[in-house]
Amino acid sequence: MKAWGITDAGLVRPENQDCFAIEQIEQTGHLVAVVCDGMGGVSGGLLASTTAVDAYMTAMRAMLRADMTPEQVLQASSYCVAQANRAVYTAAKNDAHYAGMGTTLVAAIAKDGCVIISNVGDSRAYHVTQEGISRVSKDHSFVEGLVDRGDITEEQARTHPKRNYITRALGPEESALCDGYTVELAEGDFILLCSDGLVNTVTSPEMHEIIRNGADEEASLAQLLALSKQRGAPDNVTAVLVHKA
């Protein structure tokens, strides 16, 4: 299992408030990847996302063991998300300038073809196979509720004026719940983690075509970013690919 990532401010935002990390934990054999999309005004979003990524990765290094079952990894990841929330919440509480800052989080912990996904907010995880692409995570957002009720379609959600209204994030509250999923990868499959800057500019079928037909993973990521920029890239864009070769 290997992973690659890319992040960019896009064409409108003055600062990139997305953050990602990828690490192979040699002692346990796990690959850990995480993407965070910060919010909270000037500098607050960047502080939130970097704080969450650092706290999550630090906690995962301490928690993971080689003999963990997928269920135990899922529980460990949920605990580490809680630690990341506490770190962002504390940073905001200690400085009034950063009051209310927060961040999304989506993470993947992979070993032997089994991938554990955790998410809070509207950064997403997708499972990409030869045949197609399917979304693993569920957005914690206003428009996701509209889609669930059948009021709008997923395509309409991509351009809805309230598409950036999220209902759950790390940082604003003392505690935050995350969702967890388990995905089994076949040889050649991918997990794509991404911020909403990619989702709102590149469709799922386009993601699938680019990832499956790219010369390599880095080329695929560069193509995804280029297509987002062709369409204006009004938000920061981050994508991480995890591949079972």
C-alpha positions in Angstrom: 0.0 0.0 0.0 1.3 3.4 -1.0 0.0 6.9 -1.0 0.5 10.2 -2.7 -0.9 13.7 -2.1 -1.3 17.2 -3.5 -2.6 20.5 -2.2 -3.1 23.9 -3.7 -4.7 27.3 -2.6 -6.7 27.4 -5.8 -7.3 30.5 -7.8 -9.4 32.7 -5.5 -8.4 32.1 -1.8 -5.4 34.1 -0.6 -4.2 31.3 1.7 -4.3 27.5 1.6 -6.1 26.4 4.7 -6.1 22.7 3.7 -3.5 20.4 5.2 -2.7 16.7 4.7 -0.2 14.1 6.0 0.8 10.7 4.8 3.0 8.3 6.9 4.0 4.7 6.7 4.2 3.4 10.3 7.0 0.9 9.9 6.7 -0.7 13.3 3.1 -1.8 12.7 2.8 -2.0 8.9 -0.1 0.6 8.8 -0.3 3.4 6.2 -2.0 6.5 7.7 -3.3 9.4 5.6 -5.4 12.4 6.7 -6.9 15.5 5.0 -8.2 18.5 6.9 -10.0 21.6 5.5 -9.8 24.5 7.9 -12.3 27.3 8.5 -12.2 30.3 10.8 -11.2 33.5 9.0 -7.7 34.9 8.4 -5.1 32.3 9.7 -7.7 30.5 11.9 -8.5 27.9 9.3 -4.9 27.1 8.7 -4.1 26.9 12.4 -7.2 24.6 12.8 -6.2 22.2 10.0 -2.5 22.0 10.8 -3.3 21.5 14.5 -5.8 18.7 13.8 -3.4 16.9 11.4 -0.6 17.1 13.8 -2.7 15.9 16.8 -4.3 13.1 14.8 -1.0 11.8 13.5 0.7 12.0 16.9 -2.1 10.1 18.5 -2.2 7.4 15.8 1.5 6.8 16.1 1.0 6.1 19.8 -2.1 4.0 19.4 -1.4 1.7 16.5 -0.2 -1.9 17.2 0.7 -4.5 14.6 -1.8 -7.1 15.9 -4.8 -4.8 15.9 -8.1 -6.0 14.3 -9.9 -3.7 11.9 -12.5 -3.0 14.7 -9.7 -2.0 17.1 -8.1 0.3 14.4 -11.5 1.9 13.9 -11.8 2.5 17.7 -8.3 3.9 17.8 -9.0 6.3 14.9 -12.1 7.5 16.6 -10.1 8.2 19.7 -7.5 10.1 17.7 -10.1 12.2 16.0 -11.3 13.1 19.5 -7.8 14.1 20.4 -7.5 16.2 17.3 -10.8 17.9 18.2 -9.5 18.6 21.7 -6.3 20.2 20.3 -8.2 22.5 18.0 -10.8 23.4 20.7 -8.1 24.2 23.2 -6.1 26.3 20.8 -9.2 28.4 20.0 -10.2 28.7 23.7 -6.7 30.0 24.6 -6.8 32.8 22.0 -9.9 34.9 21.4 -8.5 35.7 17.9 -9.2 32.2 16.9 -12.6 31.8 18.6 -14.9 29.5 16.6 -12.2 28.1 14.3 -12.6 24.5 13.1 -11.8 22.0 10.5 -13.1 19.0 8.7 -11.1 15.7 8.8 -11.1 12.6 6.7 -8.6 9.8 7.4 -7.6 6.4 6.1 -5.6 3.7 7.9 -4.6 0.9 5.5 -3.0 -2.5 6.0 -3.2 -5.7 4.0 -6.0 -4.3 1.8 -8.2 -3.3 4.7 -8.8 0.4 5.0 -10.5 2.2 8.0 -12.1 5.5 7.1 -13.0 8.2 9.7 -14.6 11.5 8.8 -16.0 14.7 10.4 -17.4 17.4 8.1 -17.6 17.4 4.3 -14.1 16.3 3.2 -14.6 12.9 1.5 -13.4 9.4 1.0 -14.0 7.6 -2.3 -13.4 3.9 -3.3 -12.1 3.7 -6.8 -12.1 0.4 -8.7 -11.6 -0.6 -12.3 -15.4 -0.6 -12.7 -16.3 2.7 -11.0 -16.2 5.1 -8.1 -18.3 5.1 -5.0 -18.4 7.5 -2.1 -17.5 5.9 1.3 -18.0 8.8 3.7 -21.2 10.8 4.3 -21.0 14.6 4.5 -22.0 16.3 7.7 -23.6 19.2 5.8 -26.8 21.1 5.2 -27.0 20.0 1.6 -26.4 16.4 2.4 -29.6 16.6 4.4 -31.4 18.0 1.4 -30.1 15.1 -0.7 -31.1 12.5 1.9 -34.7 13.9 1.9 -34.8 13.9 -1.9 -35.2 17.7 -2.1 -32.2 18.0 -4.4 -29.9 15.7 -6.4 -26.2 15.1 -5.7 -25.4 17.1 -8.8 -27.4 20.1 -7.6 -25.7 19.8 -4.2 -22.4 20.6 -5.9 -23.5 24.1 -6.8 -26.1 24.8 -4.1 -25.6 28.3 -2.5 -25.3 26.6 1.0 -23.0 23.8 0.0 -20.3 25.1 2.4 -22.6 24.9 5.5 -21.3 22.0 7.5 -23.1 20.6 10.5 -20.2 18.9 12.2 -16.5 19.9 12.5 -13.5 19.6 14.8 -12.9 22.6 17.1 -16.1 24.6 17.6 -17.4 22.2 20.4 -15.6 20.5 23.3 -16.5 17.1 21.8 -17.1 15.9 18.2 -18.4 12.6 16.8 -16.9 11.0 13.8 -18.3 8.4 11.4 -16.3 5.2 10.7 -16.2 2.8 7.8 -14.3 -0.3 6.7 -13.4 -0.9 3.0 -11.7 -3.9 1.5 -9.4 -3.1 -1.4 -8.8 -5.5 -4.2 -5.5 -5.3 -6.1 -5.4 -2.2 -8.2 -8.1 -0.3 -6.1 -7.7 3.2 -4.7 -9.0 5.2 -1.9 -9.3 8.9 -2.7 -9.4 11.4 0.2 -10.2 15.0 -0.8 -11.4 18.4 0.4 -14.6 19.9 -1.0 -12.6 22.2 -3.3 -12.1 19.1 -5.5 -15.6 17.8 -5.1 -17.2 21.1 -6.1 -15.3 21.4 -9.3 -14.7 17.8 -10.5 -17.4 15.2 -10.9 -17.1 11.6 -9.6 -17.0 10.1 -13.1 -14.2 12.5 -14.0 -12.3 11.5 -10.9 -12.7 7.9 -11.8 -11.5 8.4 -15.4 -8.5 10.5 -14.4 -7.4 8.1 -11.6 -7.8 4.9 -13.7 -6.2 6.3 -16.8 -3.4 8.4 -15.4 0.2 7.6 -16.2 0.9 7.2 -12.5 -0.6 8.4 -9.2 1.3 11.7 -9.2 0.1 12.4 -12.8 -3.5 11.6 -11.8 -3.3 14.0 -8.9 -1.8 16.7 -11.1 -4.7 16.2 -13.6 -7.3 16.4 -10.9 -5.8 19.7 -9.7 -5.5 21.1 -13.3 -9.1 20.3 -14.0 -10.3 22.0 -10.8 -8.2 25.1 -11.8 -9.7 25.0 -15.4 -13.1 25.5 -13.7 -12.0 28.4 -11.5 -10.9 26.5 -8.3 -12.7 29.0 -6.0 -11.6 27.0 -2.9 -8.4 25.2 -1.7 -8.0 21.8 -3.4 -6.4 18.8 -1.7 -6.4 15.2 -2.7 -4.6 12.0 -1.4 -4.5 8.7 -3.3 -4.0 5.4 -1.5 -3.3 2.5 -3.9 -3.2 -1.2 -3.4 -0.8 -2.2 -6.2 
